[in-house]
């Protein structure tokens, strides 16, 4: 008798067989309630959070009852409405956005070019890592005085600091993404004769798209912050400014409700960008491909 | 039962149909094999050492062969396949395809890898099969699409042409990879343990399907495995490699072994022979 046969020479249990009756299909799949399905939508959950925040703001403002320090949500909404209706706010937003897009696009392009160089050659990689470790910790605003000296007051200076704020953060992300592309996928690409730029375009960029999108998001946030801050700093001496200038000007004149309206616009544009543009891109690409959940 | 019948059918006809591919009947094959591996030594570098993976390995693959590289881990069979694919350069010796020494990877030698992530997740099944055709500029987009759909039909995935890889099971992903390789009609199809990550039942089914495809298409196959049974079932010739460093221990014909003959005396005897050749030098623990 083997060591495993603990039950003795005869196993008393008999073989068992079952006839399986057909199953009622309706019992296999139960439809979930409307409320539950609605709560599954992130739009619904996020809206609830927003509404709660606004309510909290309104309550605090009414308790404080000091519109000069903290205007209420209603007062801000009315200031926002007037700003939009008079066209001043829209002009400021479009001035800011046009500079922002230029700087962002240029920064993103340079980041891609630098990382492409970095994955192609060893010296390119060393260049990228050295440059990012040098410049990434350097605040963009600290470069503004220098930019003003070089490019004068105006768009060129803003674009310079924007590129600086976007480039390094994005380059680090894209490079990390490229390095994370699986060896098998790389070999498959080379197997089909892909080389150089075609290899980057057809294998590395799509394979690293989750990291690329994360880089774009971070770059976008950095660009916004830098732009508003830069406009606040030298908007004072510039005739036509963007949103930062609008905020600065209204604070000088103690129109706190207008200051809040300007801040709300910054926030709303950030939310729209994140939840509509980036979300759609993700849904159509990396989520659809099962690369991220 | 049906498996056994189908297998007999496949192999029975295979030996007749593929007569044209046997070296004896093809005058060109006698002089230039499809793939010639000649005294190849492969090395890889670690931080401190240069390690010899294979030492002076030589073998010839003829057109229409199902040639299997078999050996325990550490015998350099996968490294050898990567060198044939062109990802590694031999330290010594040469690898020739149709008489021409290979330089770097190329679409005339398509690899099916073991890993499921060999399919770009951003391409649908159809786009995946079209990918090498378009990337290597073998066919235009229209013609590539046509061939992709035909090939997918052959591996039984016609219905999944527009699905993304992450929605498929492991076996289906490997079928897509095989379809992608076949659509290219490579001079030699290289498979690096393509079924090793599958469960046993799926693996058995895939082996059957691969043989049926070979029967239909008559491609030249180089197949790497560490399973003696798989080598016998898939291959018509098996190259046995010994480990550390990889050296040729033997080259055997095993065209008579198949899934349905696994219980037969002849097949069992060959399994014994292979086992002895691979492991006789091992010291008992």
Interface residues (C-beta under 8 A of the other chain):
Chain A: X182 X184 X185 X187 X188 X189 X190 X191 X192 X193 X194 X198 X202 X203 X206 X207 X209 X285 X288 X289 X290 X291
Chain B: X82 X85 X87 X104 X105 X106 X107 X109 X110 X111 X113 X115 X117 X118 X120 X121 X122 X131 X132 X135 X136 X164 X165 X166 X167
